[in-house]
Amino acid sequence: MDFLSKSVGETAQIAANFVKTSLAKQDFGATIVGLYGELGSGKTTFMKYLALNFGVSETIQSPTYVIEKIYELSEQPFKHLIHIDAYRIEKEKEMIDLGWEEIIADPKNLICIEWPEKISGIMPPHIVIKFDHVSETERKISIA
């Protein structure tokens, strides 16, 4: 499905609809969402509103330097929302050393990862969301 977002408010609505219609808890491992797109294409903005729909009140920023941020969820289908930014990952082993295999095995985890192409060799099947610049204020958001 393709969406054209002309504002942050529209991106917030797309994220809310995604949470309501496209996320289903898995019985066999984590639910994983790959956020693909250039710098400034809207990945973190989308993530901010996705987290808000799960009741996360903390300020969502891309965890570029810490790599991973874990948010505890209560009264939700998932126990943890894990936000990963793989932009600075140089070798997939770095993710494995951070406990990648354990977090993807837990069906209570919802993992959203920016720059998943940096660890494509260890990415399990996942929901793909692509962000493209259309103009200064418009973004194409494709969910597959």
C-alpha positions in Angstrom: 0.0 0.0 0.0 1.3 3.4 -0.9 0.5 6.6 0.9 1.3 10.2 0.2 2.0 12.2 3.4 1.8 16.0 3.0 2.4 16.8 6.7 3.5 15.4 10.0 -0.1 15.0 10.9 -0.8 12.8 7.9 2.3 10.7 8.8 0.9 10.4 12.3 -2.4 9.1 10.9 -0.6 6.6 8.6 1.4 5.3 11.6 -1.8 5.0 13.7 -3.6 3.1 10.9 -0.6 0.8 10.5 -0.7 -0.1 14.2 -4.4 -0.8 14.1 -4.5 -2.8 10.8 -1.1 -4.3 10.0 0.6 -5.4 13.3 -0.2 -8.8 14.5 1.7 -10.5 17.3 3.6 -13.6 16.2 3.7 -16.8 18.1 7.1 -17.9 16.8 9.3 -14.8 17.2 9.4 -11.0 17.3 7.3 -8.9 15.0 9.9 -6.9 13.0 9.4 -3.8 10.9 12.1 -2.5 8.6 12.1 1.2 8.0 13.9 1.9 4.7 14.7 5.4 3.3 17.3 8.1 2.9 18.3 10.5 5.7 15.4 12.8 6.5 12.8 10.8 4.6 10.5 10.3 7.7 11.6 7.1 9.3 12.0 8.5 12.8 8.9 10.7 12.5 6.9 7.6 11.6 8.5 5.7 14.5 7.6 8.6 16.9 3.9 8.2 16.1 4.0 4.4 16.1 5.4 4.5 19.6 2.8 7.1 20.7 0.0 4.7 19.6 1.5 2.1 22.0 1.4 4.6 24.9 5.0 5.6 24.9 5.3 9.1 26.3 9.1 9.4 26.1 10.6 11.6 23.4 11.4 9.3 20.4 14.7 10.1 18.7 16.7 7.9 16.4 19.1 5.9 18.6 22.0 6.5 16.2 24.7 6.5 18.8 23.2 4.0 21.3 22.0 1.7 18.5 19.0 0.4 20.4 16.3 1.9 22.7 13.8 -0.4 24.5 10.5 0.9 25.6 8.4 -1.1 28.1 4.8 -1.4 27.1 1.9 -2.1 29.4 -1.6 -3.4 28.5 -0.5 -3.9 24.9 -0.1 -7.0 22.7 3.7 -6.5 22.9 5.8 -6.2 26.1 8.6 -4.3 24.5 8.9 -1.8 21.6 12.5 -2.0 20.5 13.8 0.9 18.3 17.1 0.1 16.5 19.1 2.3 14.2 21.6 0.3 12.3 23.1 3.2 10.4 26.4 3.0 12.3 26.7 -0.8 12.2 29.7 -1.8 10.1 29.5 -5.6 10.6 26.5 -7.8 11.4 28.4 -9.4 14.2 28.0 -6.1 16.1 24.2 -6.7 16.2 24.7 -10.3 17.2 26.9 -9.1 20.1 24.1 -6.8 21.2 21.8 -9.8 21.6 20.1 -9.7 18.2 19.2 -13.4 18.2 17.6 -13.3 21.6 15.4 -10.2 20.8 14.2 -11.5 17.5 13.2 -14.8 19.1 10.9 -13.3 21.6 7.3 -13.0 20.4 6.6 -10.3 23.0 8.9 -7.9 21.1 8.0 -5.4 18.4 11.2 -4.4 16.7 11.4 -1.4 14.5 14.7 -1.0 12.7 16.0 2.0 10.8 18.6 1.1 8.1 17.9 -2.6 8.1 19.8 -2.9 4.8 23.0 -2.5 6.9 22.3 -5.9 8.5 20.5 -7.6 5.6 22.3 -10.9 6.1 20.7 -11.4 9.5 17.3 -9.8 9.0 14.5 -12.3 9.4 11.3 -12.0 7.4 9.8 -8.6 8.3 7.3 -5.9 7.3 8.9 -3.5 4.9 8.1 0.2 5.1 9.8 2.5 2.5 10.0 6.3 2.8 10.8 8.4 -0.2 11.1 12.2 -0.6 8.5 13.6 -3.0 9.1 17.2 -2.2 10.2 19.4 0.7 7.0 18.6 2.6 5.7 15.4 1.0 6.8 11.8 1.6 5.7 8.6 -0.1 5.3 5.9 2.4 5.0 2.3 1.0 4.0 -0.5 3.3 4.5 -4.1 2.1 
